[in-house]
């Protein structure tokens, strides 16, 4: 029973909320890894990079499976993979602004509005994120939340000049009263580059002094950063770009990097203390025969202790169920 006492200490348990039947439910931290435009597609090497790429660490995690429609549902020692619907009963292809707003709010925003919308939020989508979504709710509840991506100076210049609009995720963060991480945060090691390694900062953003992280080290770093928060979010958007460009080579390179990130992350991550949740807003990269998004289901990959995972994924069918499951895992009241 020592683990109950330990969990009680961690949660600030009192007799009022003590429920032995729920005693396995610990206060978890959650690391949300958002991969834009990743669906679960067909087992077809002509169109789907997930069929061609090796991804040995993802395969090891999933007991030999990978991100394919035929692989889900999959339950392994450390992870659960489900295929979840991102179309949400609304006509047309799912889009980023609404999809990301769903992931952060748990609301069926496409159904409320009558359409999918993106890539950047219009006024109606932005209004649904006024409370900051999960970032706002956790902050209000006294929990620590952060978006771990570092943004370069020119991003803030674009926002300040009105030339660039926030996408749904940074919009939610700023609405929650949280700051986006800057160049200074990046160089001080408080945030990660959007490409994990920092290569983009060195080659495209004009910071040749950037120290490039080995992908595996970036995964270890991601775990370390996430351990400082109750709710940490990392956004990877290049997957959607490769999908729109129908660029198989770039897609394969990205997935290889990500697989090595996963290797470091899984080595460093303590399953007893937190869940890693990886999902997407819509399909795209898994079908490079089309330039547009797809209506394929997206992966809900949950890594962590088995019972917590089961509670998290119970009856999970679509992306509206991710945010409430994260809330319950962290707050657990
Ligand atoms: Zn897109």
Boltz pocket constraint, residues with backbone or C-beta under 6 A from the ligand:
constraints:
  - pocket:
      binder: B
      contacts: [[A, 37], [A, 96], [A, 119], [A, 240], [A, 244], [A, 284], [A, 293]]
      max_distance: 6.0
